[in-house]
Amino acid sequence: MSALLTADWFQLDSYYRKFDLYAMVWSMDEGLGNMIVSGAPYGGPIAVVRDRKQFVRIATTAKPVITICNCVGNIMSKILWNNGVLIHMGWSDGEQLLCIQESGDVLIYDMFGAYQKTFNLGQEVRDTKVWKAQLFPNPHGIGLAVITTTNRMFLVSNVSDPKIRSVPDLPRANEPISSWCVLSSGQRSSSVIGFLVCRDKEIYKCQLGESRAVLMRPEIQNPYTQIVSIVPSQNGRHVALFTDSGFLWIGSSNFKSKYCEIDTGYIKQPKELVWCGSQAIVGHWDDMMCIYGFNDTVVSYPYDGPFHIIPEMDCVRVISEMTHELIQKVPVVVDKILRINSTAPGSYLVEASKQFQKRSHRADEYIRLVKPDLAAAVQDCIDAAAFEFSPEVQKMLIRAAQFGKGFILDPVLTEHYVKTCRWLRVLNAIRDPKVAIPLTFLQVQNLGERILLDRLIWRRLHCLAGHIASYLQLKDGHTRVLSHWACYKVTQPHLDNESAAREIGDKLRNIPGISYATIAMKAAEKGRKALAIKILEYETHSKLQVPLLLTLGEGSTALRKATASGDTDLVYIVLLHLKEKMGKHEFELTIRSFPLAQALYIKYCASHNREALRKVFVQEDNFSGQAATHIRDAIEQTNPGSVEASLISARECYKKGKNDLGLSICEDARKLCKQQSSLQETYGESFVGLSLHDTVKKLLDQGEVKLADKLRCEYKMPDRRYWWLRVLTLAEKNDWDELDRFSKSKKSPVGYEPFVDACLKYNKNDEALKYLPRCRDDIKVKYYVKAGFYEEAARVAFEQKDKSALFFVQSKCPIRESSQHAKISALLEQLNTKK
């Protein structure tokens, strides 16, 4: 394999490589030497601010300016720092800049310098001031840890949902701390977060959930008086310590295992000490960078000027005034293929591919060598291509994989090949200096497709994001990109409302899942109310459209949209909102133009506000409606005077409306109410509010037959109803003699069956026998049977010569009544003989 491919490799306990990503194009007034640099992980933006601890001549404003650049040094935004003392800067997992102040306030900005929000670390932190702060990755997100000037320790597991928690205090808490770090390990469900705090020679572990700090005892052979730096690995399994005697100790995070102890040759504290992956440490002293492995090996790189190191999950990035470099462990599969004198199947396959392109017969010889392991060789070439940054090396490996794939038939390998080629195109697009997101393949796999798309959207690279979403066939990806584009579009003040709304409507037409209400809300937040209203015209979901129209103060439009949708709940929401916000007169004029809305408002008032309903009817000259409200008032009231007044009002309304029937009914009801009031005073019982039926029944119960009869005549109660009431009342009172006399007073308009039923209800069968002969012929037999007079029933049936009736009587007659059965049978025989 060519030595040029491994020219940037160096060896520790395994091979590492260091190569250029970009040539930097800084446009800052000052160099990096006087700057604090904070780079976002996963190839994110870089925040730079002058170090206030260094005394240098300032050519610009005295106030600090935070400059945010991309990974090639192009300025994205600037933030003029007008706030308190800045202790620390870092980035969230949403690429938002977090600025931690001495007071404990955490200010959050987006990468374009727009202020987002602030949260505070509590009153104790505010009172005692922040001394040091660190942002750290953990299974819950990006966390924040601070130590106050009184050596109290607090942390937030996730800055997106800040919940401040304290950890156990150190013994002798007033003694100074020489170095510290945050250790996070485990999965999300079982994560362990704590502080590792060094005080001279002592190391304490202060862990969440514990009651006290635990003293750790690492095995350090070389003499020292103080630990000046302590750094945990990204996975939380390893720790590196740097002592004031210049020794670097590397071991497990529980301090039970020591991997190595290296003499660095430097006494002073390194400017930066970070992990490269989980098997190497990178130290920064002045203009020298040293990389240490677990086997006591070290590789040093001198720099011409200042530089800064940004740790990543699988590598580190080195930013200097001239270049942006990446240092990483050479992936195993790349090492197997590209290492000099490699005999791996993948290496032979690459050579075979090269010979094939030269049209050399030696391609066949190499293929024969690799034939037994051809599938593995193809797999390795595909995987190795994914780890490469150089498009030329990627092409070489992909061509080799394609060449080898032609000799085997493996659908899984083919799918893997296609997927990797797609990802390589995406990675090369985002690594381009115009985009400048130098993600490794492991990083992009860890982030996932959706977050990668979000990161492009946050940078406002909507065109590229849209192409990638379509190319990777992401579900709803194109919709998300266009939705964010539209939200950004409405914030641009130089675009007029008409053209912006038209452009958004044309671009988003026929795109599924687009919420125009969200876009309109964004426009409203930016004070562009007219644009928001125009965009809402494209919204097809009334439930999203109408509430926002109400928020924007477009009540009439909201009511029109709600009534057009036919959704009564939505109309009610609008009506109640308008009623609260508008004046009474304006509200009533507005709803009058919408029949559905007015009908629903009337229905609402009928249930909740009868006085308002009455006013609506007065305005509309609806006399019947006005009368109905007065009648409901009368029904609900118990005071006789109030009831009578309500009925008089109802009568007057019917009179105005020329409703003679309603007028007559109200007058009768008023007179009845007056009589009920008199009866109530006479008998001391409640009469007011009863119906005519109940009033007459109550009088009959009390024996006031003449008075009841008078009411019946006065209010023209039907005879049938009155007779029913008399029969039921006399039966309830067990006044059977009076019932008999009443039945003989004149011909019953209800027949005599009710008399029989009343007697049977109270088990007075003998009394019922008085009325049975007077029952109608067609049901006389049934009533005799109902009363238990089977023999008489049979005789009536015989007289009526009704054979079916006799059979009915026979079926109902109890079996134990043998004599009656015999008589019924005899009557049946006689009836048969006559025929």
Secondary structure, 3 states (H helix, E strand, C coil): CCHHHHCCEEECCCEEEEEEEEECCCCCCCCHHHEEEEECCCCCCEEEEECCCCCCCCCCCCCCEEEEECCCCCEEEEEECCCCCEEEEEECCCCCEEEEECCCEEEEECCCCCEEEEEECCHHHHHHCEEEEEEEEECCEEEEEEEECCCCEEEECCCCCCCEEECCCCCCCCCCCCEEEEEEECCHHHCEEEEEEEECCEEEEEECCCCCCEEECCCCCCCCCCEEEEEECCCCCEEEEEECCCEEEEEECCCCCEEEEEECCCCCCCCEEEECCCCEEEEEECCEEEEEECCCCEEEEECCCCEEEEECCCEEEEEECCEEEEEEECCHHHHHHHCCCCCCHHHHHHHHHHHHHCCCCHHHHHHHHHHHHHHHHHHHHHHHHHHCCCHHHHHHHHHHHHHHHCCCCCHHHHHHHHHHHHHHHHHHHHHCCCCCCCCCHHHHHHHCHHHHHHHHHHCCCHHHHHHHHHHCCCCCHHHHHHHHHHHHHCCCCCCCHHHHHHHHHHHHCCCCCCCHHHHHHHHHHCCCHHHHHHHHCCCCCHHHHHHHHHHCCCHHHHHHHHHHHCCHHHHHHHHHHHHHHCCHHHHHHHHHCCHHHHHHHHHHHHHHCHHHHHHHHHHCCCHHHHHHHHHHHHHHCCCHHHHHHHHHHHHHHHHHCCCHHHHHHHHHHHHHHHHHHHHHHHHCCCCCCCCHHHHHHHHHHCCCHHHHHHHHHHCCCCHHHHHHHHHHHHHHCCCHHHHHHHHHHCCCCCCCHHHHHHHHHCCCHHHHHHHHHHCCHHHHHHHHHHHCCHHHHHHHHHHCCCHHHHHHHHHHCCCCCHHHHHHHHHHHHHHHHHC
